[in-house]
Amino acid sequence: MGMGEPLNNYQAVLQAIKTMTGPSFSMSPSHITVSTIPVLEAKLNTLKSGATLVKPDDRERIEMAYTLKTNVWRKRKRMFKDLWDMITEAMPNNLGEFRECLWDETVTRSSA
């Protein structure tokens, strides 16, 4: 289409697509292809070359934050499991009995 790299000129590409699919051109969106391969290849080559993407001090800070969040998540998961086990341990196996324990007025003794 001659607009350069789509990811570098995103808004103009969107406008061009809207124009082409609009009433004046009536082009089907299935006939439009937007290629982003050159930019993605350049990014992939940068990764393959072993370039440093994150500074060591930033990496350490990120890893510490991740560790902290992971520990909090594990603690919450353990607390939930303990609470869930405590709640379900006392729960009757029969659904009717369980509803009766919850004072569900739609269930009577005869229907349980």
C-alpha positions in Angstrom: 0.0 0.0 0.0 3.0 2.3 0.3 2.4 3.7 3.8 5.6 2.4 5.3 5.6 0.1 8.3 2.1 -0.2 9.7 3.2 -0.4 13.3 5.1 2.9 12.9 2.1 4.6 11.3 -0.8 2.9 13.1 -3.3 5.8 13.0 -2.9 6.5 9.3 -3.2 2.8 8.5 -6.4 2.5 10.5 -7.8 5.6 8.7 -6.9 4.1 5.3 -8.6 0.8 6.2 -11.8 2.7 7.3 -11.8 4.6 4.1 -11.3 1.5 1.9 -14.0 -0.4 3.7 -16.4 2.6 3.8 -19.2 3.3 1.4 -17.0 5.1 -1.2 -14.7 2.2 -1.9 -16.9 -0.7 -0.5 -13.9 -3.0 -0.3 -14.4 -6.2 1.7 -12.2 -6.3 4.9 -11.2 -9.8 3.9 -9.4 -8.4 0.9 -7.1 -6.2 3.0 -3.8 -7.5 4.4 -1.6 -5.5 6.8 1.9 -6.9 7.1 4.0 -6.2 10.2 6.7 -8.7 9.5 9.7 -6.3 9.1 9.3 -4.8 12.6 8.7 -8.1 14.2 11.7 -9.6 12.5 13.9 -6.7 13.7 12.6 -7.2 17.3 13.2 -11.0 17.0 16.8 -10.4 15.7 17.4 -8.1 18.7 16.4 -10.8 21.1 18.4 -13.4 19.2 21.6 -11.3 19.4 21.5 -11.4 23.2 20.9 -7.7 23.7 20.3 -6.6 27.3 16.7 -5.6 27.4 16.4 -5.0 31.1 19.0 -3.4 33.3 20.4 -5.6 36.1 19.0 -3.3 38.9 15.6 -3.2 37.2 15.6 -7.0 36.9 16.4 -7.4 40.6 13.7 -5.0 41.6 11.2 -6.9 39.3 12.2 -10.3 40.7 11.8 -9.0 44.3 8.3 -7.7 43.6 7.4 -11.0 41.9 8.6 -13.0 44.8 6.7 -10.8 47.3 3.5 -11.1 45.2 3.9 -14.8 44.8 4.4 -15.3 48.5 1.2 -13.3 49.3 -0.7 -15.3 46.7 0.5 -18.6 48.2 -0.6 -17.4 51.6 -4.0 -16.4 50.4 -4.4 -19.7 48.5 -3.5 -21.6 51.7 -5.9 -19.5 53.8 -8.7 -20.1 51.3 -8.1 -23.8 51.2 -8.2 -24.0 55.0 -11.4 -22.0 55.2 -13.0 -24.1 52.3 -12.0 -27.3 54.0 -13.5 -26.1 57.3 -16.7 -25.0 55.7 -17.2 -28.1 53.6 -16.3 -30.5 56.4 -19.4 -29.5 58.3 -21.6 -29.4 55.2 -24.2 -32.2 55.0 -23.8 -34.6 52.0 -27.5 -34.4 51.2 -28.4 -31.2 49.3 -31.8 -31.0 51.0 -30.3 -31.1 54.4 -27.8 -28.4 53.4 -30.6 -26.1 52.1 -32.5 -26.8 55.4 -29.4 -25.8 57.3 -29.3 -22.5 55.4 -33.0 -21.9 56.2 -34.1 -22.2 52.6 -37.8 -21.8 52.8 -38.4 -23.4 49.4 -37.3 -26.8 50.8 -39.5 -28.6 53.3 -38.8 -31.7 55.2 -41.1 -33.7 53.0 -39.2 -32.7 49.8 -35.8 -33.3 51.3 
